[in-house]
């Protein structure tokens, strides 16, 4: 069960599941995929057709359900009982799930934490956790009444799902530590995030001094990273490299960052494909202060061959080493210095380009991740 259609350039869950599905089908495994999403009909149909064309695609059964707008009182009642569970009440979903489970199954794979409500009373269920929003919200100040209520409900839902689950897959050691702290009895396994390098042809090296950041700006960690880059790191870089330009892209970039527009800064939003951004950037600078889970844009940059400067938060869940596959720093001055050095050293950019691409093709290869997931599935099935 997933909240997004599996596809290589969708949200985090969509990408991770797409890479895994291709491997499972190619290995002769039957998969029934129940999708509860508000994506457009065109997007859903395009993804469906692509999945049918995969090797072993005839073994895949996809059913899509659209969440319905319920009366306010009913939504509030359900939220009190089970916060963040509204999408699970899509018309026809419960019946379709019961039918498929009754026919027999080995593992019930649940994408994203809120889908974990489905597995609380069922055997052989495993919840895939890509990030913990309750941790991403830590340190936020000046929350409004609605935000405080959402955070309270988020905490309730996180505790209840994790305490009521038996098997959880996470993508980083930090997530495993935090999840186990909430429920020491959990069987919590860390399996890396998969990214299919075949979808990411190496981009031509960019000689111009263009640094960039790409991310969904409605997600707080990406927006905070962009604001830090624009207001604190970029001025230091610009002072030392006057010809440098800054490119910031992603969903709702102008909406959230438009007030930062200025000389040498370009904001681009709602890109049709990430290559539109990565083909223009000489260096990706992604300096999050807080944000759990894998930062897919950092992994994408490495796949495209774009050198990366980031923080420790930026490489969470990645099998990379600072100074080998990317440059890592925490202080604004250190990050700016690394960027300036890279802009002036084509050989170092070329070295990081090769090292980053090799990392994606090995540690995060779909076949490598699928091997680990199949081992995990077997343990869940026998439990």
Secondary structure, 3 states (H helix, E strand, C coil): CECCCCCCCCCHHHHHHHHHHHHHHHCCCCEEEEEECCCCHHHHHHHHHHHHCCCCHHHEEEEEECCCCCCHHHHHHHHHHCCCCHHHHCCCHHHHHHHHHHCCCCCEEEECHHHHHHHCCCCCEEEEECCCHHHHCCCCCCCCHHHHHHHHHHHHHHHHHHHHCCEEEECCHHHHHHHHHHCCCCEEEECCCCCCHHHCCCCCCCCCCEEEEECCCCCHHHHHHHHHHHHHHHHHHHHHCCCCEEEEECCCHHHHHHHHCCCCEEEECCCCCCHHHHCCCCEEEECCCCCCCCCHHHHHHHHHCCEEEECCHHHCCCCCCECCCEEECCCHHHHHHHHHHHHCCHHHHHHHHHHHHHHHHHCCCHHHHHHHHHHHHHHHHHC
